[in-house]
Amino acid sequence: MDRYPIARERIVKHFGSVNKFCEKTKIPKTSVVRVLQGKYGSGDTDDSNQRHRIEQAMLGNGVSIEDCRNMWARTQEQGSSSIINISGRKLKITTVTIIEDLSDAIR
C-alpha cells in the first residue's frame, strides 16, 4: 500500500506507468517506488528531497503545475456500515470517506 497514492495515480496518468516515468526521467525505479510507499529514508532523513526531485521531473516533462498540486498528500480511508431492513430484505450500506492530510503536500 502506498503512502502517497495520489502521486502514483498522477505518474501513471501522465506517463502510463512508474516504470515508463523512470525510463523517461532517469530516476531509479527503486527510489520512486520507495518514496511512493513511504519507505525512503530512515532516522533523521526523510523523503522530501526525493519528492521534490520527482515533482520537478514531472514538471520538466510537461505535467502542469495543477496536476502536481497536493500529490504528496497522505490519504486515509475511513468507513462506516449500517444494516437496514427494506420490505423484509436486509441491506448493508457502506460509506467510505477519504481523508487527505495536506500538511505534507509540497504545494
N, C-alpha and C positions, 0 to 999 in steps of 0.2 A: 504494500500500500504506500502511496506517495504522500509525502508531507506537503508537496506543492502540486496538487493535481491540476490546478488552473494553468500552471506553467507548462506541464506536459501537454495539456489539451491545446494550448496555443502553438507550441512547437509542432505538434502533429498537424494542426490546421494549416500552417504555412509551409511546412517542409515535407509533409507526408509521413514522416516517422522521426524518431530520435536519431536513428542511425543515419538517415539522409541529412539531418541537421548537422550531425558531427562530421560527416564527409565534406559537406559544403563549407563549414566554418573552421575545420581542422582542430576543434576542441575534442579532446579524448572522450570517447563514449563513457568510459568508467567514471570520469569526473562529472559528466552531465547526469548520469543515472544516480550517482551517489548524492548529488545535490537535490535532485527531484525527490529522492527517498528520505532526505534529511539525515543522511549518514556521512556527510562530508565534514571532515574536521572533528577534533575531539579536544577536550580540556579547554584551553584558553582560545583555541582557534575556532572560527565559525565559517559559514559558507558565504558570507556577504560579498567577498571579492569574486568568488566564482559565479554567484548570482548576477553580479554586475557584468562580468565577462560574457555570460550567456545573453543577457539583455542587450548589451552593446553589439554582439554578433547578430542578433535578430534585427536590430535597428539598421545595422550596416548592410543587411541583406534585404532591405525593402519592407520590413514589417513596420506598420505605422505605430507611432507612439501610443495611440489609443489602444492598440492590441497588446501593448506591453504593460499597460496600466494595471496595477493590482494583481499581476500574475503570481506574485510571491505571497499572496495572502494564504493563510492556513485555513483549511475548512474542517468543519466537524459536522457530522450528521447526527441529528437528534430525532428520534422517532417516538410516536405515541400511537397506541392502538386502542380501539374500543369495539365492543361487540354489541350489535343492535339486533332487534327482532322486528322484522317486517313481514306481515302476513304469514306468520308461522315459520319463517325462514330466518336462520341466524346468519348475519353478515358481519364480517370483520372489516373495519375501516382503519387503515393505517395512514398516518400523516407523517411525512418526513420533512424536517426543516433543516436547511443547510445554513450553517453559521460561518461567516467569513471573518477571520481576525485580520484586520487591515493594519495592525500596528507594525508588522514586519514588512509590509509592502514597501517597495522602493519608491513608488510614485503614488 
